[in-house]
Every structure is written in structure tokens, then in C-alpha cells.
Amino acid sequence: MEIKSRKENKILNRVEISFSWKHDKKSTPSRKEVMDLVQTLEPGSNRDLIVVKDCSTRFGQPLTTGLAYVYSSKEAMAVEPGYIFKRHESLRSGSATQSEAPSDEEGGDE
């Protein structure tokens, strides 16, 4: 992955990373793979605070470009629309599993 630009947006408390990823002889990278790579490239970032946007692959070319936002806190992420949260819900580190786990434990006493 090559970082085209990295900009710190102090007003929205986030780092905006524009990237291009050349993936020869591999399929198009998933949103999860992009999030993993952004997390390794941005030191101190939290996986739950990364949002991948505008990810597109050129037809016939092994090149994917996109934009990733790394927020500083959950409160700063409030500027994102609701559909973005739903899109990234399954990729978060336990948002669905933590809410479902207690209900499964309670039902075992019957």
C-alpha cells in the first residue's frame, strides 16, 4: 500500500489518509484488509476508530484507491452518517459480540 497523502484534520479530530494499493495476482482487498493495513501504517490507531471510504478498483487493473479516516475518539466519529456505522459494524473488534454474549448466558439457566 502506498500512502498518497496524509492530512491531519484538527477540526474533526481525525487523520485523513489517501492511499493506492497495487495487488498483483490477488483479488481486490476487502474492507477488513484495508483497515488492518491502515492500522499498521498509522501508529497508535484503534481499529474501532478507522473508517474506510471511497474504495474503488479499476476494471482490468490490480489497483485499488481509497480514503481512510482515523478518528481520535468515539465522540469525534459522530460526524459520520449512520450507514457508515452499519457498514463497518461487522468489522469492529466486538461491537456485536459483546452485546449478544450476555443474552446467551442468561438463557442457559432455563
C-alpha positions as a Markdown table, in Angstrom:
| # | Residue | x | y | z |
|---|---|---|---|---|
| 1 | Met | 0.0 | 0.0 | 0.0 |
| 2 | Glu | 1.2 | 3.4 | -0.9 |
| 3 | Ile | 0.1 | 6.5 | 1.0 |
| 4 | Lys | -0.7 | 9.2 | -1.5 |
| 5 | Ser | -1.4 | 11.9 | 1.2 |
| 6 | Arg | -1.8 | 12.1 | 4.9 |
| 7 | Lys | -3.5 | 15.1 | 6.4 |
| 8 | Glu | -4.4 | 15.8 | 10.0 |
| 9 | Asn | -7.8 | 17.4 | 10.2 |
| 10 | Lys | -7.7 | 19.1 | 13.7 |
| 11 | Ile | -11.3 | 20.4 | 13.4 |
| 12 | Leu | -12.8 | 17.0 | 13.0 |
| 13 | Asn | -10.1 | 15.2 | 15.2 |
| 14 | Arg | -9.1 | 12.7 | 12.5 |
| 15 | Val | -6.2 | 11.8 | 10.2 |
| 16 | Glu | -7.2 | 11.5 | 6.5 |
| 17 | Ile | -5.2 | 9.0 | 4.5 |
| 18 | Ser | -5.5 | 8.8 | 0.8 |
| 19 | Phe | -4.0 | 5.5 | -0.5 |
| 20 | Ser | -3.4 | 3.3 | -3.5 |
| 21 | Trp | -2.9 | -0.4 | -3.3 |
| 22 | Lys | -1.4 | -2.4 | -6.1 |
| 23 | His | -2.5 | -6.1 | -5.6 |
| 24 | Asp | -0.9 | -8.1 | -8.4 |
| 25 | Lys | -2.1 | -11.7 | -8.8 |
| 26 | Lys | -4.5 | -11.2 | -5.9 |
| 27 | Ser | -8.2 | -10.4 | -5.6 |
| 28 | Thr | -9.5 | -7.0 | -4.6 |
| 29 | Pro | -8.7 | -6.4 | -0.9 |
| 30 | Ser | -11.6 | -6.4 | 1.5 |
| 31 | Arg | -12.5 | -3.5 | 3.7 |
| 32 | Lys | -11.2 | -5.6 | 6.6 |
| 33 | Glu | -7.8 | -6.0 | 4.9 |
| 34 | Val | -7.6 | -2.2 | 4.2 |
| 35 | Met | -8.5 | -1.5 | 7.9 |
| 36 | Asp | -5.7 | -3.9 | 9.1 |
| 37 | Leu | -3.1 | -2.2 | 6.9 |
| 38 | Val | -4.2 | 1.3 | 7.8 |
| 39 | Gln | -3.9 | 0.3 | 11.5 |
| 40 | Thr | -0.3 | -0.9 | 11.0 |
| 41 | Leu | 0.6 | 2.2 | 8.9 |
| 42 | Glu | -0.8 | 4.7 | 11.4 |
| 43 | Pro | 0.9 | 4.2 | 14.8 |
| 44 | Gly | -1.3 | 4.3 | 17.8 |
| 45 | Ser | -4.5 | 3.9 | 15.9 |
| 46 | Asn | -7.5 | 2.0 | 17.2 |
| 47 | Arg | -9.3 | -0.4 | 14.9 |
| 48 | Asp | -12.7 | 0.7 | 16.2 |
| 49 | Leu | -12.0 | 4.3 | 15.1 |
| 50 | Ile | -11.0 | 3.6 | 11.5 |
| 51 | Val | -13.4 | 4.3 | 8.6 |
| 52 | Val | -12.7 | 3.3 | 5.0 |
| 53 | Lys | -14.4 | 5.4 | 2.4 |
| 54 | Asp | -14.3 | 5.8 | -1.4 |
| 55 | Cys | -12.6 | 2.5 | -2.0 |
| 56 | Ser | -12.6 | 1.6 | -5.7 |
| 57 | Thr | -10.8 | -0.8 | -8.0 |
| 58 | Arg | -10.2 | -0.1 | -11.7 |
| 59 | Phe | -11.6 | -2.7 | -14.1 |
| 60 | Gly | -8.9 | -4.9 | -15.5 |
| 61 | Gln | -6.2 | -3.3 | -13.3 |
| 62 | Pro | -4.9 | -4.6 | -10.0 |
| 63 | Leu | -5.1 | -1.2 | -8.4 |
| 64 | Thr | -7.4 | -0.1 | -5.6 |
| 65 | Thr | -7.5 | 3.5 | -4.4 |
| 66 | Gly | -9.4 | 5.0 | -1.5 |
| 67 | Leu | -9.6 | 7.1 | 1.5 |
| 68 | Ala | -9.4 | 6.1 | 5.2 |
| 69 | Tyr | -10.2 | 8.2 | 8.3 |
| 70 | Val | -8.6 | 7.5 | 11.6 |
| 71 | Tyr | -10.5 | 9.2 | 14.4 |
| 72 | Ser | -9.1 | 10.2 | 17.8 |
| 73 | Ser | -12.2 | 9.2 | 19.8 |
| 74 | Lys | -15.8 | 7.8 | 19.5 |
| 75 | Glu | -17.2 | 11.3 | 20.0 |
| 76 | Ala | -15.2 | 12.5 | 17.0 |
| 77 | Met | -16.8 | 9.8 | 14.9 |
| 78 | Ala | -20.3 | 11.3 | 15.5 |
| 79 | Val | -19.9 | 13.3 | 12.2 |
| 80 | Glu | -20.2 | 10.1 | 10.2 |
| 81 | Pro | -23.6 | 9.2 | 8.8 |
| 82 | Gly | -25.5 | 6.1 | 10.2 |
| 83 | Tyr | -25.0 | 3.9 | 7.2 |
| 84 | Ile | -21.2 | 4.2 | 7.6 |
| 85 | Phe | -21.6 | 2.7 | 11.2 |
| 86 | Lys | -23.7 | -0.1 | 9.8 |
| 87 | Arg | -21.2 | -0.8 | 7.0 |
| 88 | His | -18.3 | -1.1 | 9.5 |
| 89 | Glu | -20.3 | -2.8 | 12.3 |
| 90 | Ser | -19.2 | -6.4 | 11.5 |
| 91 | Leu | -15.5 | -5.2 | 11.2 |
| 92 | Arg | -15.3 | -3.7 | 14.7 |
| 93 | Ser | -13.5 | -5.6 | 17.4 |
| 94 | Gly | -16.5 | -6.8 | 19.4 |
| 95 | Ser | -19.4 | -4.4 | 19.0 |
| 96 | Ala | -21.9 | -7.1 | 18.1 |
| 97 | Thr | -20.3 | -10.0 | 20.1 |
| 98 | Gln | -20.3 | -8.1 | 23.4 |
| 99 | Ser | -24.0 | -7.1 | 23.1 |
| 100 | Glu | -25.0 | -10.7 | 22.2 |
| 101 | Ala | -22.9 | -12.5 | 24.8 |
| 102 | Pro | -24.8 | -11.6 | 28.0 |
| 103 | Ser | -28.2 | -12.6 | 26.5 |
| 104 | Asp | -26.8 | -16.1 | 25.6 |
| 105 | Glu | -25.5 | -16.6 | 29.1 |
| 106 | Glu | -28.8 | -15.6 | 30.7 |
| 107 | Gly | -30.8 | -18.0 | 28.5 |
| 108 | Gly | -28.8 | -21.0 | 29.7 |
| 109 | Asp | -30.5 | -21.3 | 33.2 |
| 110 | Glu | -33.8 | -22.5 | 31.9 |
